[in-house]
Amino acid sequence: MKHDPIATGKRKSVNMSLDTGIVAAAREAGLNLSQISEQAIRHATKVEQERRWKEDNREAIDGWNRWYDENGDPLAHLRPL
């Protein structure tokens, strides 16, 4: 199993408001709402963290991209043809 850097392994009860039709359909299908919600929140959190990291590091990333464009791949000689 992969390590999840944001998971603590502990559980906290929370109140959520969900559309009643969605809840009924999920229950009828035998789906675990807590598990699905947790997975969706984990995914949304990861996407937002990555977006913020890219935004916070945009200047450095742009600088490295410019250097690469101007100088080429410094490891090109090690790559097979």
N, CA, C and O atoms as a Maestro MAE file, in Angstrom:
{
 s_m_m2io_version
 :::
 2.0.0
}

f_m_ct {
 s_m_title
 :::
 protein
 m_atom[324] {
  # First column is atom index #
  i_m_mmod_type
  r_m_x_coord
  r_m_y_coord
  r_m_z_coord
  i_m_residue_number
  s_m_chain_name
  s_m_pdb_residue_name
  s_m_pdb_atom_name
  i_m_atomic_number
  :::
  1 25 0.832 -1.189 0.000 1 A "MET " " N  " 7
  2 3 0.000 0.000 0.000 1 A "MET " " CA " 6
  3 2 0.875 1.250 0.000 1 A "MET " " C  " 6
  4 15 1.878 1.318 0.711 1 A "MET " " O  " 8
  5 25 0.487 2.237 -0.803 2 A "LYS " " N  " 7
  6 3 1.235 3.479 -0.906 2 A "LYS " " CA " 6
  7 2 1.048 4.338 0.340 2 A "LYS " " C  " 6
  8 15 -0.019 4.338 0.954 2 A "LYS " " O  " 8
  9 25 2.090 5.065 0.700 3 A "HIS " " N  " 7
  10 3 2.020 5.991 1.829 3 A "HIS " " CA " 6
  11 2 1.204 7.218 1.431 3 A "HIS " " C  " 6
  12 15 1.436 7.808 0.376 3 A "HIS " " O  " 8
  13 25 0.266 7.594 2.261 4 A "ASP " " N  " 7
  14 3 -0.549 8.779 2.024 4 A "ASP " " CA " 6
  15 2 -0.073 9.863 2.980 4 A "ASP " " C  " 6
  16 15 -0.313 9.769 4.184 4 A "ASP " " O  " 8
  17 25 0.602 10.898 2.462 5 A "PRO " " N  " 7
  18 3 1.203 11.898 3.349 5 A "PRO " " CA " 6
  19 2 0.202 12.744 4.133 5 A "PRO " " C  " 6
  20 15 0.579 13.372 5.122 5 A "PRO " " O  " 8
  21 25 -1.061 12.775 3.715 6 A "ILE " " N  " 7
  22 3 -2.023 13.586 4.461 6 A "ILE " " CA " 6
  23 2 -2.902 12.769 5.398 6 A "ILE " " C  " 6
  24 15 -3.625 13.343 6.212 6 A "ILE " " O  " 8
  25 25 -2.859 11.464 5.304 7 A "ALA " " N  " 7
  26 3 -3.696 10.613 6.151 7 A "ALA " " CA " 6
  27 2 -3.024 10.381 7.499 7 A "ALA " " C  " 6
  28 15 -1.810 10.192 7.570 7 A "ALA " " O  " 8
  29 25 -3.813 10.396 8.559 8 A "THR " " N  " 7
  30 3 -3.280 10.141 9.898 8 A "THR " " CA " 6
  31 2 -3.641 8.748 10.389 8 A "THR " " C  " 6
  32 15 -3.029 8.242 11.329 8 A "THR " " O  " 8
  33 25 -4.630 8.129 9.761 9 A "GLY " " N  " 7
  34 3 -5.105 6.842 10.220 9 A "GLY " " CA " 6
  35 2 -6.172 6.967 11.293 9 A "GLY " " C  " 6
  36 15 -6.814 5.980 11.653 9 A "GLY " " O  " 8
  37 25 -6.364 8.180 11.807 10 A "LYS " " N  " 7
  38 3 -7.393 8.427 12.814 10 A "LYS " " CA " 6
  39 2 -8.672 8.829 12.109 10 A "LYS " " C  " 6
  40 15 -8.633 9.296 10.971 10 A "LYS " " O  " 8
  41 25 -9.789 8.654 12.760 11 A "ARG " " N  " 7
  42 3 -11.090 9.005 12.193 11 A "ARG " " CA " 6
  43 2 -11.724 10.114 13.004 11 A "ARG " " C  " 6
  44 15 -11.575 10.170 14.224 11 A "ARG " " O  " 8
  45 25 -12.442 11.007 12.309 12 A "LYS " " N  " 7
  46 3 -13.182 12.094 12.944 12 A "LYS " " CA " 6
  47 2 -14.569 12.120 12.343 12 A "LYS " " C  " 6
  48 15 -14.727 12.121 11.122 12 A "LYS " " O  " 8
  49 25 -15.554 12.141 13.184 13 A "SER " " N  " 7
  50 3 -16.936 12.230 12.740 13 A "SER " " CA " 6
  51 2 -17.214 13.655 12.277 13 A "SER " " C  " 6
  52 15 -16.888 14.611 12.979 13 A "SER " " O  " 8
  53 25 -17.810 13.801 11.108 14 A "VAL " " N  " 7
  54 3 -18.166 15.127 10.586 14 A "VAL " " CA " 6
  55 2 -19.589 15.071 10.042 14 A "VAL " " C  " 6
  56 15 -20.084 14.009 9.665 14 A "VAL " " O  " 8
  57 25 -20.223 16.211 10.009 15 A "ASN " " N  " 7
  58 3 -21.557 16.314 9.424 15 A "ASN " " CA " 6
  59 2 -21.432 16.842 8.013 15 A "ASN " " C  " 6
  60 15 -20.726 17.821 7.770 15 A "ASN " " O  " 8
  61 25 -22.113 16.199 7.083 16 A "MET " " N  " 7
  62 3 -22.125 16.637 5.692 16 A "MET " " CA " 6
  63 2 -23.567 16.663 5.214 16 A "MET " " C  " 6
  64 15 -24.390 15.856 5.646 16 A "MET " " O  " 8
  65 25 -23.862 17.585 4.331 17 A "SER " " N  " 7
  66 3 -25.175 17.622 3.704 17 A "SER " " CA " 6
  67 2 -25.015 17.156 2.273 17 A "SER " " C  " 6
  68 15 -24.258 17.744 1.501 17 A "SER " " O  " 8
  69 25 -25.727 16.100 1.921 18 A "LEU " " N  " 7
  70 3 -25.671 15.542 0.581 18 A "LEU " " CA " 6
  71 2 -27.079 15.457 0.018 18 A "LEU " " C  " 6
  72 15 -28.049 15.319 0.762 18 A "LEU " " O  " 8
  73 25 -27.181 15.541 -1.285 19 A "ASP " " N  " 7
  74 3 -28.463 15.409 -1.961 19 A "ASP " " CA " 6
  75 2 -29.076 14.057 -1.607 19 A "ASP " " C  " 6
  76 15 -28.406 13.026 -1.678 19 A "ASP " " O  " 8
  77 25 -30.344 14.068 -1.228 20 A "THR " " N  " 7
  78 3 -30.995 12.833 -0.782 20 A "THR " " CA " 6
  79 2 -31.077 11.780 -1.878 20 A "THR " " C  " 6
  80 15 -31.012 10.584 -1.595 20 A "THR " " O  " 8
  81 25 -31.218 12.211 -3.121 21 A "GLY " " N  " 7
  82 3 -31.256 11.255 -4.225 21 A "GLY " " CA " 6
  83 2 -29.925 10.552 -4.400 21 A "GLY " " C  " 6
  84 15 -29.880 9.353 -4.678 21 A "GLY " " O  " 8
  85 25 -28.843 11.296 -4.238 22 A "ILE " " N  " 7
  86 3 -27.504 10.710 -4.346 22 A "ILE " " CA " 6
  87 2 -27.287 9.704 -3.221 22 A "ILE " " C  " 6
  88 15 -26.762 8.613 -3.444 22 A "ILE " " O  " 8
  89 25 -27.695 10.082 -2.011 23 A "VAL " " N  " 7
  90 3 -27.529 9.190 -0.863 23 A "VAL " " CA " 6
  91 2 -28.327 7.903 -1.072 23 A "VAL " " C  " 6
  92 15 -27.824 6.806 -0.825 23 A "VAL " " O  " 8
  93 25 -29.566 8.042 -1.525 24 A "ALA " " N  " 7
  94 3 -30.407 6.859 -1.738 24 A "ALA " " CA " 6
  95 2 -29.821 5.947 -2.811 24 A "ALA " " C  " 6
  96 15 -29.784 4.728 -2.644 24 A "ALA " " O  " 8
  97 25 -29.366 6.538 -3.906 25 A "ALA " " N  " 7
  98 3 -28.793 5.738 -4.996 25 A "ALA " " CA " 6
  99 2 -27.513 5.046 -4.540 25 A "ALA " " C  " 6
  100 15 -27.281 3.887 -4.882 25 A "ALA " " O  " 8
  101 25 -26.686 5.743 -3.777 26 A "ALA " " N  " 7
  102 3 -25.434 5.153 -3.289 26 A "ALA " " CA " 6
  103 2 -25.717 4.001 -2.339 26 A "ALA " " C  " 6
  104 15 -25.067 2.958 -2.409 26 A "ALA " " O  " 8
  105 25 -26.680 4.187 -1.456 27 A "ARG " " N  " 7
  106 3 -27.030 3.112 -0.515 27 A "ARG " " CA " 6
  107 2 -27.597 1.910 -1.257 27 A "ARG " " C  " 6
  108 15 -27.267 0.765 -0.946 27 A "ARG " " O  " 8
  109 25 -28.450 2.177 -2.238 28 A "GLU " " N  " 7
  110 3 -29.034 1.091 -3.029 28 A "GLU " " CA " 6
  111 2 -27.945 0.308 -3.761 28 A "GLU " " C  " 6
  112 15 -28.046 -0.908 -3.927 28 A "GLU " " O  " 8
  113 25 -26.916 1.012 -4.190 29 A "ALA " " N  " 7
  114 3 -25.810 0.367 -4.894 29 A "ALA " " CA " 6
  115 2 -24.818 -0.282 -3.931 29 A "ALA " " C  " 6
  116 15 -23.881 -0.957 -4.358 29 A "ALA " " O  " 8
  117 25 -25.026 -0.076 -2.632 30 A "GLY " " N  " 7
  118 3 -24.132 -0.677 -1.641 30 A "GLY " " CA " 6
  119 2 -22.810 0.048 -1.500 30 A "GLY " " C  " 6
  120 15 -21.812 -0.547 -1.093 30 A "GLY " " O  " 8
  121 25 -22.796 1.326 -1.832 31 A "LEU " " N  " 7
  122 3 -21.556 2.097 -1.774 31 A "LEU " " CA " 6
  123 2 -21.323 2.657 -0.372 31 A "LEU " " C  " 6
  124 15 -22.267 2.950 0.361 31 A "LEU " " O  " 8
  125 25 -20.058 2.796 -0.021 32 A "ASN " " N  " 7
  126 3 -19.656 3.348 1.266 32 A "ASN " " CA " 6
  127 2 -19.432 4.847 1.088 32 A "ASN " " C  " 6
  128 15 -18.413 5.269 0.541 32 A "ASN " " O  " 8
  129 25 -20.397 5.654 1.559 33 A "LEU " " N  " 7
  130 3 -20.315 7.103 1.371 33 A "LEU " " CA " 6
  131 2 -19.094 7.712 2.054 33 A "LEU " " C  " 6
  132 15 -18.475 8.624 1.506 33 A "LEU " " O  " 8
  133 25 -18.744 7.231 3.219 34 A "SER " " N  " 7
  134 3 -17.582 7.768 3.930 34 A "SER " " CA " 6
  135 2 -16.303 7.529 3.133 34 A "SER " " C  " 6
  136 15 -15.474 8.426 2.981 34 A "SER " " O  " 8
  137 25 -16.157 6.316 2.631 35 A "GLN " " N  " 7
  138 3 -14.954 5.968 1.873 35 A "GLN " " CA " 6
  139 2 -14.864 6.768 0.575 35 A "GLN " " C  " 6
  140 15 -13.801 7.279 0.223 35 A "GLN " " O  " 8
  141 25 -15.975 6.868 -0.123 36 A "ILE " " N  " 7
  142 3 -15.988 7.618 -1.385 36 A "ILE " " CA " 6
  143 2 -15.714 9.097 -1.131 36 A "ILE " " C  " 6
  144 15 -14.955 9.726 -1.870 36 A "ILE " " O  " 8
  145 25 -16.330 9.653 -0.087 37 A "SER " " N  " 7
  146 3 -16.113 11.065 0.244 37 A "SER " " CA " 6
  147 2 -14.649 11.312 0.591 37 A "SER " " C  " 6
  148 15 -14.056 12.294 0.143 37 A "SER " " O  " 8
  149 25 -14.072 10.422 1.387 38 A "GLU " " N  " 7
  150 3 -12.677 10.571 1.781 38 A "GLU " " CA " 6
  151 2 -11.754 10.528 0.558 38 A "GLU " " C  " 6
  152 15 -10.826 11.328 0.449 38 A "GLU " " O  " 8
  153 25 -12.012 9.597 -0.353 39 A "GLN " " N  " 7
  154 3 -11.193 9.507 -1.565 39 A "GLN " " CA " 6
  155 2 -11.314 10.776 -2.405 39 A "GLN " " C  " 6
  156 15 -10.316 11.274 -2.925 39 A "GLN " " O  " 8
  157 25 -12.531 11.298 -2.538 40 A "ALA " " N  " 7
  158 3 -12.749 12.508 -3.339 40 A "ALA " " CA " 6
  159 2 -12.077 13.712 -2.695 40 A "ALA " " C  " 6
  160 15 -11.483 14.535 -3.391 40 A "ALA " " O  " 8
  161 25 -12.162 13.823 -1.381 41 A "ILE " " N  " 7
  162 3 -11.521 14.941 -0.676 41 A "ILE " " CA " 6
  163 2 -10.004 14.812 -0.763 41 A "ILE " " C  " 6
  164 15 -9.308 15.810 -0.946 41 A "ILE " " O  " 8
  165 25 -9.486 13.589 -0.633 42 A "ARG " " N  " 7
  166 3 -8.043 13.361 -0.767 42 A "ARG " " CA " 6
  167 2 -7.560 13.802 -2.152 42 A "ARG " " C  " 6
  168 15 -6.543 14.485 -2.276 42 A "ARG " " O  " 8
  169 25 -8.300 13.405 -3.187 43 A "HIS " " N  " 7
  170 3 -7.922 13.768 -4.554 43 A "HIS " " CA " 6
  171 2 -7.974 15.285 -4.749 43 A "HIS " " C  " 6
  172 15 -7.039 15.869 -5.297 43 A "HIS " " O  " 8
  173 25 -9.053 15.922 -4.309 44 A "ALA " " N  " 7
  174 3 -9.197 17.373 -4.466 44 A "ALA " " CA " 6
  175 2 -8.092 18.108 -3.705 44 A "ALA " " C  " 6
  176 15 -7.580 19.122 -4.179 44 A "ALA " " O  " 8
  177 25 -7.726 17.599 -2.532 45 A "THR " " N  " 7
  178 3 -6.658 18.206 -1.749 45 A "THR " " CA " 6
  179 2 -5.328 18.102 -2.474 45 A "THR " " C  " 6
  180 15 -4.570 19.071 -2.531 45 A "THR " " O  " 8
  181 25 -5.043 16.934 -3.025 46 A "LYS " " N  " 7
  182 3 -3.784 16.734 -3.754 46 A "LYS " " CA " 6
  183 2 -3.705 17.659 -4.969 46 A "LYS " " C  " 6
  184 15 -2.666 18.268 -5.222 46 A "LYS " " O  " 8
  185 25 -4.793 17.761 -5.712 47 A "VAL " " N  " 7
  186 3 -4.830 18.633 -6.889 47 A "VAL " " CA " 6
  187 2 -4.562 20.078 -6.478 47 A "VAL " " C  " 6
  188 15 -3.782 20.776 -7.127 47 A "VAL " " O  " 8
  189 25 -5.206 20.528 -5.400 48 A "GLU " " N  " 7
  190 3 -5.023 21.910 -4.945 48 A "GLU " " CA " 6
  191 2 -3.610 22.142 -4.421 48 A "GLU " " C  " 6
  192 15 -3.029 23.196 -4.678 48 A "GLU " " O  " 8
  193 25 -3.045 21.179 -3.689 49 A "GLN " " N  " 7
  194 3 -1.664 21.318 -3.206 49 A "GLN " " CA " 6
  195 2 -0.685 21.423 -4.372 49 A "GLN " " C  " 6
  196 15 0.241 22.233 -4.337 49 A "GLN " " O  " 8
  197 25 -0.888 20.603 -5.404 50 A "GLU " " N  " 7
  198 3 -0.009 20.662 -6.578 50 A "GLU " " CA " 6
  199 2 -0.152 21.994 -7.302 50 A "GLU " " C  " 6
  200 15 0.842 22.570 -7.743 50 A "GLU " " O  " 8
  201 25 -1.389 22.488 -7.428 51 A "ARG " " N  " 7
  202 3 -1.614 23.782 -8.077 51 A "ARG " " CA " 6
  203 2 -0.897 24.891 -7.330 51 A "ARG " " C  " 6
  204 15 -0.247 25.738 -7.943 51 A "ARG " " O  " 8
  205 25 -1.013 24.889 -6.005 52 A "ARG " " N  " 7
  206 3 -0.356 25.919 -5.195 52 A "ARG " " CA " 6
  207 2 1.158 25.813 -5.277 52 A "ARG " " C  " 6
  208 15 1.847 26.831 -5.333 52 A "ARG " " O  " 8
  209 25 1.697 24.566 -5.287 53 A "TRP " " N  " 7
  210 3 3.139 24.390 -5.376 53 A "TRP " " CA " 6
  211 2 3.658 24.971 -6.690 53 A "TRP " " C  " 6
  212 15 4.667 25.676 -6.722 53 A "TRP " " O  " 8
  213 25 2.942 24.658 -7.776 54 A "LYS " " N  " 7
  214 3 3.351 25.187 -9.082 54 A "LYS " " CA " 6
  215 2 3.281 26.699 -9.103 54 A "LYS " " C  " 6
  216 15 4.163 27.353 -9.660 54 A "LYS " " O  " 8
  217 25 2.248 27.264 -8.507 55 A "GLU " " N  " 7
  218 3 2.102 28.720 -8.446 55 A "GLU " " CA " 6
  219 2 3.227 29.327 -7.607 55 A "GLU " " C  " 6
  220 15 3.841 30.312 -8.018 55 A "GLU " " O  " 8
  221 25 3.499 28.752 -6.446 56 A "ASP " " N  " 7
  222 3 4.549 29.260 -5.564 56 A "ASP " " CA " 6
  223 2 5.937 29.142 -6.187 56 A "ASP " " C  " 6
  224 15 6.820 29.944 -5.882 56 A "ASP " " O  " 8
  225 25 6.137 28.159 -7.050 57 A "ASN " " N  " 7
  226 3 7.462 27.903 -7.634 57 A "ASN " " CA " 6
  227 2 7.550 28.265 -9.111 57 A "ASN " " C  " 6
  228 15 8.511 27.896 -9.787 57 A "ASN " " O  " 8
  229 25 6.553 28.984 -9.612 58 A "ARG " " N  " 7
  230 3 6.494 29.328 -11.029 58 A "ARG " " CA " 6
  231 2 7.763 30.044 -11.515 58 A "ARG " " C  " 6
  232 15 8.267 29.742 -12.597 58 A "ARG " " O  " 8
  233 25 8.270 30.977 -10.728 59 A "GLU " " N  " 7
  234 3 9.460 31.730 -11.134 59 A "GLU " " CA " 6
  235 2 10.666 30.809 -11.317 59 A "GLU " " C  " 6
  236 15 11.392 30.921 -12.305 59 A "GLU " " O  " 8
  237 25 10.877 29.907 -10.373 60 A "ALA " " N  " 7
  238 3 12.011 28.978 -10.470 60 A "ALA " " CA " 6
  239 2 11.823 28.014 -11.636 60 A "ALA " " C  " 6
  240 15 12.775 27.730 -12.363 60 A "ALA " " O  " 8
  241 25 10.604 27.509 -11.820 61 A "ILE " " N  " 7
  242 3 10.327 26.585 -12.924 61 A "ILE " " CA " 6
  243 2 10.573 27.276 -14.265 61 A "ILE " " C  " 6
  244 15 11.195 26.704 -15.159 61 A "ILE " " O  " 8
  245 25 10.079 28.511 -14.398 62 A "ASP " " N  " 7
  246 3 10.303 29.266 -15.633 62 A "ASP " " CA " 6
  247 2 11.787 29.500 -15.879 62 A "ASP " " C  " 6
  248 15 12.249 29.436 -17.018 62 A "ASP " " O  " 8
  249 25 12.537 29.774 -14.805 63 A "GLY " " N  " 7
  250 3 13.979 29.974 -14.934 63 A "GLY " " CA " 6
  251 2 14.689 28.720 -15.427 63 A "GLY " " C  " 6
  252 15 15.552 28.795 -16.302 63 A "GLY " " O  " 8
  253 25 14.329 27.572 -14.870 64 A "TRP " " N  " 7
  254 3 14.943 26.318 -15.318 64 A "TRP " " CA " 6
  255 2 14.551 25.996 -16.761 64 A "TRP " " C  " 6
  256 15 15.371 25.507 -17.539 64 A "TRP " " O  " 8
  257 25 13.306 26.270 -17.109 65 A "ASN " " N  " 7
  258 3 12.872 26.036 -18.491 65 A "ASN " " CA " 6
  259 2 13.626 26.922 -19.468 65 A "ASN " " C  " 6
  260 15 13.996 26.470 -20.552 65 A "ASN " " O  " 8
  261 25 13.863 28.192 -19.099 66 A "ARG " " N  " 7
  262 3 14.649 29.095 -19.966 66 A "ARG " " CA " 6
  263 2 16.075 28.582 -20.114 66 A "ARG " " C  " 6
  264 15 16.626 28.565 -21.215 66 A "ARG " " O  " 8
  265 25 16.677 28.158 -18.985 67 A "TRP " " N  " 7
  266 3 18.039 27.644 -19.036 67 A "TRP " " CA " 6
  267 2 18.111 26.443 -19.968 67 A "TRP " " C  " 6
  268 15 19.027 26.336 -20.783 67 A "TRP " " O  " 8
  269 25 17.146 25.543 -19.845 68 A "TYR " " N  " 7
  270 3 17.113 24.339 -20.667 68 A "TYR " " CA " 6
  271 2 16.963 24.705 -22.137 68 A "TYR " " C  " 6
  272 15 17.636 24.120 -22.987 68 A "TYR " " O  " 8
  273 25 16.093 25.660 -22.454 69 A "ASP " " N  " 7
  274 3 15.904 26.103 -23.835 69 A "ASP " " CA " 6
  275 2 17.183 26.704 -24.406 69 A "ASP " " C  " 6
  276 15 17.502 26.506 -25.578 69 A "ASP " " O  " 8
  277 25 17.904 27.430 -23.578 70 A "GLU " " N  " 7
  278 3 19.135 28.094 -24.040 70 A "GLU " " CA " 6
  279 2 20.319 27.132 -24.109 70 A "GLU " " C  " 6
  280 15 21.170 27.280 -24.986 70 A "GLU " " O  " 8
  281 25 20.395 26.170 -23.225 71 A "ASN " " N  " 7
  282 3 21.576 25.313 -23.104 71 A "ASN " " CA " 6
  283 2 21.374 23.875 -23.543 71 A "ASN " " C  " 6
  284 15 22.348 23.145 -23.728 71 A "ASN " " O  " 8
  285 25 20.148 23.463 -23.709 72 A "GLY " " N  " 7
  286 3 19.872 22.086 -24.094 72 A "GLY " " CA " 6
  287 2 19.950 21.134 -22.928 72 A "GLY " " C  " 6
  288 15 20.128 21.546 -21.782 72 A "GLY " " O  " 8
  289 25 19.816 19.862 -23.228 73 A "ASP " " N  " 7
  290 3 19.809 18.812 -22.211 73 A "ASP " " CA " 6
  291 2 21.244 18.476 -21.832 73 A "ASP " " C  " 6
  292 15 21.995 17.968 -22.664 73 A "ASP " " O  " 8
  293 25 21.639 18.752 -20.585 74 A "PRO " " N  " 7
  294 3 23.018 18.473 -20.188 74 A "PRO " " CA " 6
  295 2 23.336 16.978 -20.101 74 A "PRO " " C  " 6
  296 15 24.504 16.597 -20.013 74 A "PRO " " O  " 8
  297 25 22.318 16.143 -20.124 75 A "LEU " " N  " 7
  298 3 22.537 14.699 -20.050 75 A "LEU " " CA " 6
  299 2 22.279 14.002 -21.389 75 A "LEU " " C  " 6
  300 15 22.216 12.774 -21.448 75 A "LEU " " O  " 8
  301 25 22.133 14.768 -22.438 76 A "ALA " " N  " 7
  302 3 21.821 14.198 -23.749 76 A "ALA " " CA " 6
  303 2 22.853 13.167 -24.173 76 A "ALA " " C  " 6
  304 15 22.506 12.167 -24.800 76 A "ALA " " O  " 8
  305 25 24.107 13.396 -23.843 77 A "HIS " " N  " 7
  306 3 25.171 12.477 -24.253 77 A "HIS " " CA " 6
  307 2 25.055 11.103 -23.567 77 A "HIS " " C  " 6
  308 15 25.686 10.140 -24.002 77 A "HIS " " O  " 8
  309 25 24.266 11.015 -22.516 78 A "LEU " " N  " 7
  310 3 24.099 9.748 -21.795 78 A "LEU " " CA " 6
  311 2 22.891 8.941 -22.286 78 A "LEU " " C  " 6
  312 15 22.728 7.776 -21.924 78 A "LEU " " O  " 8
  313 25 22.063 9.557 -23.098 79 A "ARG " " N  " 7
  314 3 20.832 8.898 -23.566 79 A "ARG " " CA " 6
  315 2 21.138 8.060 -24.816 79 A "ARG " " C  " 6
  316 15 21.874 8.495 -25.702 79 A "ARG " " O  " 8
  317 25 20.563 6.858 -24.872 80 A "PRO " " N  " 7
  318 3 20.775 6.030 -26.062 80 A "PRO " " CA " 6
  319 2 20.077 6.648 -27.274 80 A "PRO " " C  " 6
  320 15 19.070 7.344 -27.145 80 A "PRO " " O  " 8
  321 25 20.630 6.379 -28.436 81 A "LEU " " N  " 7
  322 3 20.037 6.933 -29.662 81 A "LEU " " CA " 6
  323 2 18.810 6.219 -30.073 81 A "LEU " " C  " 6
  324 15 18.200 6.570 -31.083 81 A "LEU " " O  " 8
  :::
 }
 m_bond[323] {
  # First column is bond index #
  i_m_from
  i_m_to
  i_m_order
  :::
  1 1 2 1
  2 2 3 1
  3 3 4 2
  4 3 5 1
  5 5 6 1
  6 6 7 1
  7 7 8 2
  8 7 9 1
  9 9 10 1
  10 10 11 1
  11 11 12 2
  12 11 13 1
  13 13 14 1
  14 14 15 1
  15 15 16 2
  16 15 17 1
  17 17 18 1
  18 18 19 1
  19 19 20 2
  20 19 21 1
  21 21 22 1
  22 22 23 1
  23 23 24 2
  24 23 25 1
  25 25 26 1
  26 26 27 1
  27 27 28 2
  28 27 29 1
  29 29 30 1
  30 30 31 1
  31 31 32 2
  32 31 33 1
  33 33 34 1
  34 34 35 1
  35 35 36 2
  36 35 37 1
  37 37 38 1
  38 38 39 1
  39 39 40 2
  40 39 41 1
  41 41 42 1
  42 42 43 1
  43 43 44 2
  44 43 45 1
  45 45 46 1
  46 46 47 1
  47 47 48 2
  48 47 49 1
  49 49 50 1
  50 50 51 1
  51 51 52 2
  52 51 53 1
  53 53 54 1
  54 54 55 1
  55 55 56 2
  56 55 57 1
  57 57 58 1
  58 58 59 1
  59 59 60 2
  60 59 61 1
  61 61 62 1
  62 62 63 1
  63 63 64 2
  64 63 65 1
  65 65 66 1
  66 66 67 1
  67 67 68 2
  68 67 69 1
  69 69 70 1
  70 70 71 1
  71 71 72 2
  72 71 73 1
  73 73 74 1
  74 74 75 1
  75 75 76 2
  76 75 77 1
  77 77 78 1
  78 78 79 1
  79 79 80 2
  80 79 81 1
  81 81 82 1
  82 82 83 1
  83 83 84 2
  84 83 85 1
  85 85 86 1
  86 86 87 1
  87 87 88 2
  88 87 89 1
  89 89 90 1
  90 90 91 1
  91 91 92 2
  92 91 93 1
  93 93 94 1
  94 94 95 1
  95 95 96 2
  96 95 97 1
  97 97 98 1
  98 98 99 1
  99 99 100 2
  100 99 101 1
  101 101 102 1
  102 102 103 1
  103 103 104 2
  104 103 105 1
  105 105 106 1
  106 106 107 1
  107 107 108 2
  108 107 109 1
  109 109 110 1
  110 110 111 1
  111 111 112 2
  112 111 113 1
  113 113 114 1
  114 114 115 1
  115 115 116 2
  116 115 117 1
  117 117 118 1
  118 118 119 1
  119 119 120 2
  120 119 121 1
  121 121 122 1
  122 122 123 1
  123 123 124 2
  124 123 125 1
  125 125 126 1
  126 126 127 1
  127 127 128 2
  128 127 129 1
  129 129 130 1
  130 130 131 1
  131 131 132 2
  132 131 133 1
  133 133 134 1
  134 134 135 1
  135 135 136 2
  136 135 137 1
  137 137 138 1
  138 138 139 1
  139 139 140 2
  140 139 141 1
  141 141 142 1
  142 142 143 1
  143 143 144 2
  144 143 145 1
  145 145 146 1
  146 146 147 1
  147 147 148 2
  148 147 149 1
  149 149 150 1
  150 150 151 1
  151 151 152 2
  152 151 153 1
  153 153 154 1
  154 154 155 1
  155 155 156 2
  156 155 157 1
  157 157 158 1
  158 158 159 1
  159 159 160 2
  160 159 161 1
  161 161 162 1
  162 162 163 1
  163 163 164 2
  164 163 165 1
  165 165 166 1
  166 166 167 1
  167 167 168 2
  168 167 169 1
  169 169 170 1
  170 170 171 1
  171 171 172 2
  172 171 173 1
  173 173 174 1
  174 174 175 1
  175 175 176 2
  176 175 177 1
  177 177 178 1
  178 178 179 1
  179 179 180 2
  180 179 181 1
  181 181 182 1
  182 182 183 1
  183 183 184 2
  184 183 185 1
  185 185 186 1
  186 186 187 1
  187 187 188 2
  188 187 189 1
  189 189 190 1
  190 190 191 1
  191 191 192 2
  192 191 193 1
  193 193 194 1
  194 194 195 1
  195 195 196 2
  196 195 197 1
  197 197 198 1
  198 198 199 1
  199 199 200 2
  200 199 201 1
  201 201 202 1
  202 202 203 1
  203 203 204 2
  204 203 205 1
  205 205 206 1
  206 206 207 1
  207 207 208 2
  208 207 209 1
  209 209 210 1
  210 210 211 1
  211 211 212 2
  212 211 213 1
  213 213 214 1
  214 214 215 1
  215 215 216 2
  216 215 217 1
  217 217 218 1
  218 218 219 1
  219 219 220 2
  220 219 221 1
  221 221 222 1
  222 222 223 1
  223 223 224 2
  224 223 225 1
  225 225 226 1
  226 226 227 1
  227 227 228 2
  228 227 229 1
  229 229 230 1
  230 230 231 1
  231 231 232 2
  232 231 233 1
  233 233 234 1
  234 234 235 1
  235 235 236 2
  236 235 237 1
  237 237 238 1
  238 238 239 1
  239 239 240 2
  240 239 241 1
  241 241 242 1
  242 242 243 1
  243 243 244 2
  244 243 245 1
  245 245 246 1
  246 246 247 1
  247 247 248 2
  248 247 249 1
  249 249 250 1
  250 250 251 1
  251 251 252 2
  252 251 253 1
  253 253 254 1
  254 254 255 1
  255 255 256 2
  256 255 257 1
  257 257 258 1
  258 258 259 1
  259 259 260 2
  260 259 261 1
  261 261 262 1
  262 262 263 1
  263 263 264 2
  264 263 265 1
  265 265 266 1
  266 266 267 1
  267 267 268 2
  268 267 269 1
  269 269 270 1
  270 270 271 1
  271 271 272 2
  272 271 273 1
  273 273 274 1
  274 274 275 1
  275 275 276 2
  276 275 277 1
  277 277 278 1
  278 278 279 1
  279 279 280 2
  280 279 281 1
  281 281 282 1
  282 282 283 1
  283 283 284 2
  284 283 285 1
  285 285 286 1
  286 286 287 1
  287 287 288 2
  288 287 289 1
  289 289 290 1
  290 290 291 1
  291 291 292 2
  292 291 293 1
  293 293 294 1
  294 294 295 1
  295 295 296 2
  296 295 297 1
  297 297 298 1
  298 298 299 1
  299 299 300 2
  300 299 301 1
  301 301 302 1
  302 302 303 1
  303 303 304 2
  304 303 305 1
  305 305 306 1
  306 306 307 1
  307 307 308 2
  308 307 309 1
  309 309 310 1
  310 310 311 1
  311 311 312 2
  312 311 313 1
  313 313 314 1
  314 314 315 1
  315 315 316 2
  316 315 317 1
  317 317 318 1
  318 318 319 1
  319 319 320 2
  320 319 321 1
  321 321 322 1
  322 322 323 1
  323 323 324 2
  :::
 }
}
